[in-house]
Amino acid sequence: MANPPDPGALFRDMLGQWEQMTNQFGGEALKTGEFARVMQGANAAAMQAQGATHQVMDRALAAANMPSRSEVADISARLARIEEAVARIEGIVMAQAGIAPPPRPKPKRTRTAPTKS
């Protein structure tokens, strides 16, 4: 008995040819200077839109008397520096007083070793 024709073969061939033509056209288009200028313009527009969005958000947060992301990051960095300074001072004072520093907490060991069956 002869095999019936594959109904999807025509579609697969057509799809393969379309993909090949698209790849060829896209490869040629990517090599042109116009494409590079268009992509550079699109990137510049996206960066301007992002900057405008940040400015609008900063103004809205300022109007609501809330800190912006950059202000929170600055405060966090300043707090980390203060904590480091306090730890150094604490260590110096404890060393002068002859007090041993408290032991560092050990990490919790929640995993158990595999059992052999």
C-alpha positions in Angstrom: 0.0 0.0 0.0 1.4 3.4 -0.9 1.9 6.1 1.7 -0.5 9.0 1.4 1.0 12.4 0.7 2.1 14.4 3.8 -0.3 17.4 4.1 2.2 19.3 6.2 5.1 19.0 3.7 4.0 21.9 1.6 3.6 24.1 4.8 7.1 23.0 6.1 8.7 23.8 2.7 7.0 27.2 2.5 8.0 28.0 6.1 11.6 27.0 5.4 11.8 29.2 2.3 10.2 32.1 4.2 12.7 31.7 7.0 15.6 31.6 4.6 14.5 34.7 2.8 13.9 36.5 6.1 17.4 35.6 7.4 19.0 36.8 4.1 17.0 40.1 4.1 17.7 40.7 7.8 21.4 39.9 7.4 21.7 42.4 4.6 19.6 45.1 6.5 21.8 44.8 9.6 24.9 45.6 7.6 23.6 49.0 6.4 24.5 52.3 8.0 20.9 53.4 7.9 19.9 50.5 10.2 22.6 51.4 12.7 21.4 55.1 12.7 17.8 54.0 13.2 18.8 51.7 16.1 21.0 54.5 17.6 18.1 56.9 17.4 15.7 54.4 19.0 18.1 53.8 21.8 18.6 57.5 22.4 14.8 58.0 22.4 14.4 55.2 24.9 17.1 56.7 27.2 15.4 60.1 27.0 12.1 58.6 27.9 13.7 56.7 30.8 15.3 59.9 32.1 12.0 61.8 31.8 10.2 59.1 33.7 12.8 59.3 36.5 12.4 63.0 36.7 8.6 62.8 36.8 8.8 60.1 39.5 11.3 62.2 41.5 9.0 65.2 41.4 5.9 63.1 42.3 7.8 61.6 45.3 9.0 65.0 46.4 5.4 66.3 46.2 4.3 63.3 48.4 7.2 64.0 50.8 8.7 60.6 50.1 12.4 59.8 49.3 13.4 58.7 45.8 15.3 55.5 45.0 18.6 57.4 44.8 18.0 59.1 48.2 17.2 55.7 49.8 20.4 54.3 48.3 22.5 57.2 49.6 21.0 56.9 53.1 21.6 53.1 53.1 25.3 53.7 52.1 25.7 56.3 54.8 24.1 54.0 57.4 26.5 51.1 56.4 29.5 53.4 56.9 28.2 54.6 60.3 27.7 50.9 61.4 31.2 50.1 60.3 32.6 53.0 62.3 30.6 52.0 65.4 31.9 48.5 65.1 35.5 49.7 64.9 35.0 52.0 67.9 33.3 49.2 69.8 36.2 46.9 69.1 38.7 49.5 70.3 36.8 50.1 73.5 36.4 46.5 74.2 40.1 45.8 73.6 41.2 48.6 75.9 38.8 47.3 78.6 40.1 43.8 78.2 36.8 42.4 77.2 36.7 39.6 74.6 34.5 40.3 71.7 31.3 38.3 71.6 31.5 35.2 69.5 30.1 35.5 66.0 26.9 33.6 65.4 27.5 30.4 63.5 25.3 29.7 60.4 22.4 27.4 61.0 22.9 23.9 59.8 19.4 23.0 58.7 20.5 20.4 56.1 21.1 16.9 57.3 23.6 14.4 55.8 22.1 11.8 53.5 21.4 8.5 55.1 22.7 5.3 53.6 20.0 2.7 53.0 
